[in-house]
């Protein structure tokens, strides 16, 4: 449970957010064009597609934050081990 609480807190961490937002903007935009480009171009975006488009940006953000969180956690554990 501590891991989940830590990860949820990391989603709003000011140290992690800048990188997460950059990744979400780049990867999300690429995925948006791949998955919804034709619907966007033909102005046929439905409510369901817009929801999917939002998730297209949220998922890369969450994955990047997860990576940063795990990396920081592993670094802290390594530092604790090296002190002993």
N, C-alpha and C positions, 0 to 999 in steps of 0.2 A: 504494500500500500504506500510505503514511503516513496518508492520509485515513481508511482503514478502521480503523487502529489508534487514531487520534484519536477517531473516532466511538465505537468500542467503549469507550474510556476515558471518554468523555463520558456513556455510559449509567449510569455509577456516580459521576459527578461531583457532589459535594455542593452545588455552586452551581446545577446544572441540575435536580437531582432534585426539589426541592419543587414547582416549577412542573409538571414532568412528572407527578408523582404526582397533583396536583390535576386536571390535564387528564384523566389516565387514569381517575380516580374519576368525574368528571362524564360525560365522553364514553363511557367504558366502560359505565357504568350505563345510560345512555340506549340504547346499542346492545344491551346485554344484554336489556333489556325488549323492544326491538323484535324481536330475533332469537330469544329464548328465553322470552319472557314466558308464552306459553301452556303450554309444557312445564314451566316452573317452577310455574305455578299448578296444573297438573294432576298435579304430582309425577311427571313422565315424563322426567326428565333422565337421559339415558344417559351412559355414559363418554365417548363421542364428543362429546356436547353439552357436558359439563363441560370437556373439552379446548378446545373452541371458545369457551366462555365465558372461559376463562383468556386465550386469545389476544385476545378482545374487549377486555381491559384492557391487554394488553401492546402491542398495535399503536398505540393512541393515545399511550402513553408513549414508544415508540420514535420515532414521528413528531415528537412535541413536542421530544424531545431532539435529534433531527436538525435541526430548525429553529433551536433555540438554538445548537447547535454551528456551523451554517453562518453564523448571524448574528454570532457571536463571531469566527469566522474572517475574515469579510468586514470586520468592524470593525478587526481587527488589520492586515489588508492595507491598508485605507484610511489608517490611522494611519502605517504605514510609508511610503506614497506621499506623504503630506502633509509628512513630515519631510524628504524629499529635494527 
